[in-house]
């Protein structure tokens, strides 16, 4: 699919998403994608109406990182410095500030309703900013920190429900928004790692949200579309409806678990299991699979003198069993939020991430979910060799689009920034709920 059709690629954020409140960034931009199995760094130049020109790129294995979370600070620091240095050398630039797209932190979303008294005057930008700040304060506590706050709809006192009511007069307005939170301790560990690398976090974007922004068309986002970002150690879930993300979740199972099952099931090494998954892995039975024999080096074998041999059917059985488990867990999470999905159902599914490239994934998802399914192909970032359009590149490109545009919401900010203001909003909201809500 051409990137021109995606919401982010149109770069018409300001008309689509409402009035502008975020300053347009220009010049060099850098994004660090902290994945579950890889680290990726892009240094790009903004191109109005044409996405981003890739100036430098770095890839490294996510050493010291597990499921997107820092588990060994020293290893993680070395890996981050290596991937950033690789991108800096190619771009001939030095980074101090990066946008981070993160697949860790155990992200979750919940809906928050905030009411504001207008006394008959027009709703303005300041009113919306105040209500979003109150919603952000609702998401912050001792264990969780708000990573993203996004308005969904506004309800005026006369009963009208609008996507954006700014400029209209009313006695009061009620804002429904989705607040995405991440684990505070895991966020602290990530920031400590980046501080050791002398990198300042300009913004943080959950990877499944960013992947959706990179791959979905405007029509998909309006009608309702479920994004499944199948990474190495996690599978992210993001649901978009009415032009906005309305739900986000994550499960701690991904493509690495498929490789591990292959290694155990065929008694081979982890590295060779990954190779088997990439070369022969499938979730659909083929009529010729019983007659297709695959030579496999068993544990202790020299890779060039394998002593094992299995039909491809056995490999397919292993891969499909684990992928079905992942998709069934996704369905379980969706059922737990059934009230939301009943009112805002998905009409299609888009797959992103490395796991989306397993043969037969589209057919299996259509079989289990009963919805049209495709693989997302982001084309926001283009280099000398063409567009970075692999599914595993979705999150990085989408994060760039989010921070250079305006999605109408609030991104994560540094801990302590306007802390007194946030606490004041939280106290006001608590007082309002205690005195004026049933």
C-alpha positions as CSV (number, residue, x, y, z in Angstrom):
1,X,0.0,0.0,0.0
2,X,1.3,3.4,-0.9
3,X,2.3,5.6,2.1
4,X,0.4,8.5,0.5
5,X,-2.8,6.9,1.8
6,X,-1.8,6.8,5.5
7,X,-3.0,9.4,7.9
8,X,0.5,10.3,9.0
9,X,2.0,10.4,5.5
10,X,-0.5,13.0,4.4
11,X,1.1,15.3,6.9
12,X,-2.3,17.0,7.2
13,X,-2.2,16.5,11.0
14,X,-3.3,20.0,11.8
15,X,-6.5,20.0,9.7
16,X,-7.4,16.4,10.6
17,X,-6.7,16.4,14.3
18,X,-8.0,19.9,15.1
19,X,-6.5,23.2,16.2
20,X,-2.8,23.3,16.6
21,X,-1.3,23.3,20.1
22,X,2.0,21.5,19.5
23,X,4.9,23.4,17.9
24,X,5.9,22.0,14.5
25,X,9.4,20.7,14.7
26,X,11.7,21.2,11.8
27,X,15.3,20.3,10.8
28,X,17.0,17.2,12.0
29,X,15.0,14.7,14.0
30,X,16.1,11.5,15.8
31,X,14.1,8.6,17.0
32,X,15.3,5.7,19.1
33,X,13.2,2.6,18.8
34,X,13.6,0.5,22.0
35,X,12.2,-2.9,20.9
36,X,12.1,-6.3,22.5
37,X,14.8,-7.8,20.4
38,X,16.4,-4.9,18.5
39,X,17.4,-1.3,18.9
40,X,17.0,1.1,15.9
41,X,18.0,4.7,15.6
42,X,16.9,7.0,12.7
43,X,18.3,10.5,12.1
44,X,16.0,12.2,9.5
45,X,15.3,15.5,7.9
46,X,11.6,16.6,7.7
47,X,10.2,17.0,4.2
48,X,6.9,19.0,4.2
49,X,4.2,16.8,2.7
50,X,6.7,14.1,1.8
51,X,7.5,12.5,5.2
52,X,11.2,12.2,6.2
53,X,14.5,11.8,4.4
54,X,16.7,9.2,6.1
55,X,20.2,10.7,6.8
56,X,21.5,8.0,9.2
57,X,20.4,4.7,10.5
58,X,21.7,2.2,13.2
59,X,20.6,-1.3,14.1
60,X,21.8,-3.3,17.1
61,X,20.6,-6.3,19.1
62,X,18.8,-5.3,22.2
63,X,21.5,-6.4,24.6
64,X,20.6,-5.7,28.3
65,X,17.0,-5.3,27.3
66,X,14.2,-7.9,27.7
67,X,10.6,-7.4,26.5
68,X,11.6,-3.7,26.0
69,X,12.6,-3.2,29.6
70,X,16.2,-2.6,30.8
71,X,17.4,-5.6,32.8
72,X,21.2,-4.9,32.6
73,X,22.1,-1.2,32.6
74,X,25.7,-1.6,31.5
75,X,24.8,-3.9,28.6
76,X,21.9,-1.6,27.6
77,X,24.0,1.5,27.7
78,X,26.6,-0.1,25.5
79,X,23.9,-1.2,23.0
80,X,22.2,2.2,22.9
81,X,25.5,4.0,22.5
82,X,26.5,1.7,19.7
83,X,23.2,2.1,17.7
84,X,23.2,5.9,18.2
85,X,26.9,6.1,17.2
86,X,26.2,4.1,14.0
87,X,23.4,6.5,13.0
88,X,25.5,9.5,13.9
89,X,28.5,8.4,11.7
90,X,26.2,7.9,8.7
91,X,24.4,11.2,9.2
92,X,27.5,13.1,10.2
93,X,25.6,14.6,13.1
94,X,25.7,14.4,16.9
95,X,22.6,13.7,18.9
96,X,21.6,15.2,22.2
97,X,17.9,14.8,22.1
98,X,15.9,11.8,20.8
99,X,12.3,10.8,20.5
100,X,11.8,7.3,22.0
101,X,9.3,4.8,20.8
102,X,9.1,2.1,23.5
103,X,7.7,-1.5,23.4
104,X,8.3,-2.0,27.2
105,X,6.8,-0.5,30.3
106,X,3.7,-2.7,30.3
107,X,1.5,-0.1,28.7
108,X,-2.2,0.0,29.5
109,X,-5.0,2.4,28.7
110,X,-8.2,3.5,30.4
111,X,-10.9,5.9,29.7
112,X,-11.2,9.1,31.8
113,X,-14.1,11.6,31.8
114,X,-13.4,15.2,32.9
115,X,-16.1,17.9,33.2
116,X,-15.6,21.6,33.1
117,X,-18.0,24.5,33.8
118,X,-18.1,27.1,31.1
119,X,-20.9,29.3,32.3
120,X,-22.2,29.9,28.8
121,X,-19.0,31.0,27.2
122,X,-17.1,29.3,24.3
123,X,-14.8,26.3,24.8
124,X,-11.3,27.3,23.9
125,X,-7.8,25.8,23.7
126,X,-7.0,26.6,27.3
127,X,-10.1,24.7,28.5
128,X,-9.1,21.7,26.6
129,X,-5.5,21.8,27.8
130,X,-6.7,22.1,31.4
131,X,-9.0,19.1,31.0
132,X,-6.2,17.0,29.4
133,X,-3.9,17.9,32.3
134,X,-6.5,16.8,34.8
135,X,-6.8,13.5,32.9
136,X,-3.1,13.2,32.9
137,X,-3.1,13.6,36.7
138,X,-5.7,10.8,36.9
139,X,-3.2,8.5,35.2
140,X,-0.2,9.3,37.5
141,X,0.3,7.4,40.8
142,X,3.0,5.8,42.7
143,X,3.4,2.9,40.3
144,X,2.2,4.2,36.9
145,X,3.0,7.3,34.9
146,X,0.9,8.8,32.0
147,X,2.7,8.3,28.7
148,X,-0.1,9.7,26.4
149,X,-3.4,11.4,26.8
150,X,-5.7,11.6,23.8
151,X,-9.2,13.2,23.6
152,X,-11.9,11.0,22.1
153,X,-15.1,13.0,22.2
154,X,-16.8,16.0,23.9
155,X,-20.3,16.1,25.3
156,X,-22.0,19.5,25.7
157,X,-24.7,20.1,28.4
158,X,-27.4,20.2,25.7
159,X,-26.6,16.5,24.8
160,X,-24.5,17.1,21.7
161,X,-21.6,14.7,21.3
162,X,-18.8,16.1,19.1
163,X,-15.3,15.2,18.3
164,X,-14.1,18.8,18.9
165,X,-16.4,21.4,20.5
166,X,-13.9,24.2,20.6
167,X,-15.5,27.5,19.6
168,X,-19.0,26.4,20.8
169,X,-20.8,27.9,23.8
170,X,-22.2,25.8,26.6
171,X,-22.9,25.9,30.3
172,X,-20.6,22.8,30.7
173,X,-18.6,20.3,28.7
174,X,-17.6,16.7,29.4
175,X,-14.4,15.4,27.8
176,X,-13.9,11.7,27.3
177,X,-10.2,10.8,26.7
178,X,-8.0,7.7,26.8
179,X,-5.0,7.8,29.1
180,X,-2.1,5.4,28.4
181,X,0.1,4.7,31.4
182,X,3.4,2.8,31.8
183,X,5.2,1.3,34.7
184,X,7.0,4.1,36.6
185,X,9.9,2.0,37.7
186,X,10.6,0.6,34.2
187,X,10.4,4.1,32.9
188,X,12.9,5.3,35.5
189,X,15.3,2.5,34.4
190,X,15.0,3.4,30.8
191,X,15.6,7.1,31.5
192,X,18.6,6.2,33.7
193,X,20.0,4.2,30.8
194,X,19.6,7.1,28.3
195,X,21.0,9.6,30.8
196,X,24.1,7.5,31.0
197,X,24.3,7.7,27.2
198,X,24.0,11.6,27.5
199,X,20.7,11.5,25.6
200,X,17.7,13.7,26.5
201,X,14.3,12.2,25.9
202,X,12.2,14.8,24.0
203,X,9.1,12.6,23.8
204,X,8.1,9.0,24.5
205,X,5.5,7.2,22.3
206,X,4.2,3.7,23.0
207,X,5.2,1.6,20.0
208,X,1.9,0.1,19.1
209,X,0.3,3.6,19.0
210,X,3.2,4.8,16.8
211,X,2.9,1.7,14.5
212,X,-0.8,2.5,14.0
213,X,-0.1,6.1,13.1
214,X,2.4,5.0,10.5
215,X,0.4,2.3,8.8
216,X,-3.3,3.1,9.0
217,X,-5.2,5.0,6.4
218,X,-7.6,7.8,7.4
219,X,-10.6,5.6,6.4
220,X,-9.3,2.7,8.5
221,X,-8.8,5.0,11.5
222,X,-12.3,6.5,11.1
223,X,-14.2,3.2,10.6
224,X,-12.4,1.3,13.3
225,X,-9.2,-0.7,13.0
226,X,-7.2,-3.0,15.3
227,X,-3.4,-2.9,15.1
228,X,-1.4,-5.9,16.3
229,X,2.3,-5.1,16.6
230,X,4.0,-8.5,16.9
231,X,7.4,-7.9,18.3
232,X,10.1,-10.2,19.6
233,X,9.1,-10.3,23.3
234,X,5.7,-8.6,23.3
235,X,2.6,-8.2,21.2
236,X,1.1,-4.7,21.3
237,X,-2.6,-4.0,20.8
238,X,-3.9,-0.6,19.7
239,X,-7.5,0.1,18.6
240,X,-8.4,3.2,16.5
241,X,-11.9,4.4,16.0
242,X,-13.4,7.8,14.9
243,X,-10.0,9.0,13.9
244,X,-8.3,8.5,17.3
245,X,-6.8,5.7,19.3
246,X,-9.3,4.5,21.9
247,X,-7.6,1.5,23.5
248,X,-4.0,0.2,24.0
249,X,-2.7,-2.9,25.7
250,X,0.2,-5.4,25.5
251,X,0.9,-9.0,26.2
252,X,4.3,-10.4,27.1
253,X,4.5,-13.0,24.3
254,X,6.0,-12.5,20.9
255,X,8.1,-13.9,18.1
256,X,11.0,-14.8,20.4
257,X,8.7,-17.3,22.1
258,X,8.0,-18.9,18.7
259,X,11.8,-19.3,18.1
260,X,12.2,-20.8,21.6
261,X,9.5,-23.3,21.0
262,X,11.2,-24.4,17.8
263,X,14.6,-24.7,19.6
264,X,13.0,-27.0,22.2
265,X,10.8,-28.9,19.9
266,X,13.5,-29.7,17.4
267,X,16.4,-29.9,19.8
268,X,18.4,-27.3,18.0
269,X,20.2,-24.0,19.0
270,X,18.3,-20.8,19.5
271,X,20.2,-19.1,16.6
272,X,19.3,-21.9,14.2
273,X,15.7,-21.9,15.4
274,X,15.4,-18.2,14.5
275,X,16.7,-19.0,11.1
276,X,14.3,-21.9,10.6
277,X,11.4,-19.6,11.6
278,X,12.5,-17.0,9.1
279,X,13.1,-19.4,6.2
280,X,10.4,-22.0,6.7
281,X,8.1,-20.9,9.5
282,X,4.4,-20.8,8.6
283,X,1.1,-21.0,10.4
284,X,-0.8,-22.5,7.5
285,X,-0.8,-26.1,6.4
286,X,0.4,-26.7,2.9
287,X,-0.3,-29.9,0.9
288,X,3.4,-30.4,0.2
289,X,4.6,-29.9,3.8
290,X,4.6,-33.7,4.6
291,X,7.0,-34.3,1.7
292,X,9.2,-31.3,2.4
293,X,12.1,-32.4,4.6
294,X,14.2,-29.9,6.5
295,X,17.7,-30.7,7.7
296,X,18.3,-29.4,11.2
297,X,21.6,-29.4,13.2
298,X,20.8,-30.9,16.6
299,X,22.4,-29.6,19.8
300,X,26.2,-30.5,19.5
301,X,26.1,-30.8,15.7
302,X,28.3,-28.7,13.4
303,X,25.9,-26.4,11.5
304,X,27.2,-27.7,8.1
305,X,26.7,-31.4,9.1
306,X,23.2,-31.6,10.5
307,X,22.1,-35.0,11.8
308,X,18.4,-34.1,12.3
309,X,15.7,-34.2,9.6
310,X,12.0,-33.3,10.0
311,X,9.0,-32.7,7.8
312,X,7.9,-29.1,7.5
313,X,4.6,-30.1,9.0
314,X,6.2,-30.5,12.4
315,X,7.7,-27.0,12.2
316,X,4.3,-25.6,11.1
317,X,2.6,-27.3,14.1
318,X,5.1,-25.7,16.5
319,X,4.8,-22.2,15.0
320,X,1.0,-22.3,14.7
321,X,0.5,-23.5,18.2
322,X,2.4,-20.6,19.7
323,X,0.9,-18.0,17.4
324,X,-2.6,-19.2,18.1
325,X,-1.9,-18.8,21.8
326,X,-0.8,-15.2,21.2
327,X,-3.9,-14.4,19.2
328,X,-6.2,-16.1,21.8
329,X,-4.6,-14.0,24.5
330,X,-5.2,-10.9,22.4
331,X,-8.9,-11.9,22.1
332,X,-9.1,-12.4,25.8
333,X,-7.8,-8.8,26.4
334,X,-10.4,-7.5,23.9
335,X,-13.2,-9.3,25.7
336,X,-12.2,-7.8,29.0
337,X,-12.8,-4.3,27.4
338,X,-16.0,-5.5,25.6
339,X,-18.1,-2.4,26.6
340,X,-15.7,-0.3,24.6
341,X,-15.5,-2.6,21.6
342,X,-19.2,-3.1,21.5
343,X,-19.7,0.7,21.0
344,X,-16.5,1.1,18.8
345,X,-16.0,-2.2,17.0
346,X,-13.0,-2.8,14.7
347,X,-13.8,-3.3,11.0
348,X,-10.4,-4.6,10.0
349,X,-7.0,-5.6,11.4
350,X,-3.5,-4.4,10.5
351,X,-0.4,-6.4,11.4
352,X,3.0,-4.8,12.1
353,X,6.3,-5.9,13.7
354,X,8.6,-8.7,12.7
355,X,6.2,-11.4,13.7
356,X,3.7,-10.2,11.1
357,X,6.0,-11.6,8.4
358,X,5.5,-15.2,9.3
359,X,4.0,-17.0,6.4
360,X,0.2,-17.3,6.6
361,X,-0.3,-14.7,9.3
362,X,-2.9,-12.7,7.4
363,X,-5.0,-15.8,6.7
364,X,-4.8,-17.0,10.3
365,X,-5.9,-13.6,11.8
366,X,-8.8,-13.5,9.3
367,X,-9.8,-17.0,10.4
368,X,-9.7,-16.2,14.1
369,X,-11.0,-12.6,14.1
370,X,-13.4,-12.8,11.2
371,X,-12.1,-9.4,9.9
372,X,-10.3,-8.3,6.8
373,X,-6.5,-8.3,7.6
374,X,-3.5,-6.8,5.9
375,X,0.2,-6.3,6.8
376,X,1.1,-2.6,7.4
377,X,3.8,-1.2,5.2
378,X,5.0,2.3,6.5
379,X,6.6,4.6,3.9
380,X,7.1,7.7,6.0
381,X,10.9,7.4,6.0
382,X,12.8,7.2,2.7
383,X,16.6,6.7,2.2
384,X,19.0,6.1,-0.6
385,X,17.7,2.6,-1.1
386,X,14.0,3.6,-1.0
387,X,11.3,3.6,1.7
388,X,11.8,2.0,5.1
389,X,8.6,0.0,4.5
390,X,9.2,-3.2,6.5
391,X,6.6,-3.9,9.2
392,X,9.3,-3.8,11.8
393,X,10.0,-0.2,10.9
394,X,6.4,1.0,11.6
395,X,7.0,2.3,15.2
396,X,10.0,4.4,14.4
397,X,8.3,6.2,11.5
398,X,5.0,6.7,13.4
399,X,6.8,8.2,16.4
400,X,8.4,10.8,14.1
401,X,5.0,11.7,12.7
402,X,3.5,12.0,16.1
403,X,6.1,14.4,17.5
404,X,6.3,16.6,14.4
405,X,2.5,16.9,14.0
406,X,-0.4,17.3,16.4
407,X,-2.6,14.4,17.4
408,X,-4.7,16.6,19.7
409,X,-3.3,15.1,22.9
410,X,-0.5,15.3,25.4
411,X,2.7,13.3,25.1
412,X,4.8,12.1,28.1
413,X,6.9,14.8,29.7
414,X,9.8,14.8,32.0
415,X,9.2,13.8,35.6
416,X,8.8,16.9,37.8
417,X,7.8,19.2,34.9
418,X,4.8,21.3,36.1
419,X,4.4,18.9,39.0
420,X,2.7,21.5,41.2
421,X,0.2,22.3,38.4
422,X,-0.6,18.7,37.9
423,X,-1.2,18.1,41.6
424,X,-3.5,21.2,41.7
425,X,-5.5,19.8,38.8
426,X,-5.8,16.5,40.5
427,X,-7.1,18.1,43.7
428,X,-9.6,20.1,41.8
429,X,-10.8,17.0,40.0
430,X,-11.1,15.0,43.2
431,X,-13.1,17.9,44.8
432,X,-15.4,18.0,41.7
433,X,-16.1,14.3,41.8
434,X,-16.8,14.3,45.5
435,X,-19.2,17.2,45.4
436,X,-20.9,17.2,42.0
437,X,-20.9,13.6,40.7
438,X,-23.0,10.7,41.9
